[in-house]
Amino acid sequence: MMATTQISTVHSEETNTPPVHRAEQLVGAGKQAHILLGDQTYILRITRAGKLILTK
């Protein structure tokens, strides 16, 4: 079972801007996070070069 973590976001309803999430907060102490969309699980990974990769 995956633990859930409260993520702080920056979002302005008035300006209709999308929410902003810090990748470091999403992955926590590790280098990857699982993201659920419907019944699919995606993996967000931070590479050694500091880039993001999202895979199914």
C-alpha positions as CSV (number, residue, x, y, z in Angstrom):
1,M,0.0,0.0,0.0
2,M,1.3,3.5,-0.9
3,A,1.5,6.1,1.7
4,T,-0.1,9.5,0.9
5,T,1.6,12.8,1.6
6,Q,0.0,16.2,1.9
7,I,1.4,18.3,-1.0
8,S,1.3,22.1,-0.8
9,T,0.3,23.8,-4.0
10,V,0.3,27.3,-5.4
11,H,-2.9,28.0,-7.2
12,S,-4.9,31.1,-8.0
13,E,-8.6,30.6,-8.7
14,E,-8.9,34.3,-9.7
15,T,-6.3,34.2,-12.5
16,N,-7.3,30.7,-13.7
17,T,-3.7,29.5,-13.5
18,P,-3.0,25.7,-13.1
19,P,-1.8,24.4,-9.8
20,V,2.0,24.2,-9.3
21,H,3.6,21.2,-7.6
22,R,7.3,20.9,-6.7
23,A,8.7,17.6,-8.1
24,E,10.9,17.3,-5.0
25,Q,7.8,17.3,-2.8
26,L,6.0,14.7,-5.0
27,V,8.9,12.2,-4.8
28,G,9.8,12.9,-1.2
29,A,13.1,11.4,-0.1
30,G,13.3,9.2,-3.1
31,K,13.7,9.9,-6.8
32,Q,10.3,8.7,-8.0
33,A,6.5,9.0,-7.4
34,H,3.5,7.0,-8.6
35,I,0.7,9.1,-10.0
36,L,-2.7,7.6,-10.5
37,L,-5.0,8.6,-13.3
38,G,-8.2,6.6,-13.5
39,D,-7.1,3.0,-13.4
40,Q,-3.6,3.7,-14.8
41,T,-0.5,4.2,-12.7
42,Y,2.3,6.4,-14.0
43,I,5.8,6.8,-12.6
44,L,7.4,10.3,-12.3
45,R,11.2,10.0,-12.0
46,I,13.9,12.6,-11.4
47,T,17.0,11.7,-13.3
48,R,20.6,12.2,-12.2
49,A,20.7,15.2,-14.6
50,G,17.8,16.8,-12.8
51,K,15.3,16.1,-15.6
52,L,11.8,14.6,-15.2
53,I,10.6,11.4,-16.9
54,L,6.9,10.3,-16.8
55,T,6.3,6.7,-17.9
56,K,3.4,4.3,-17.8
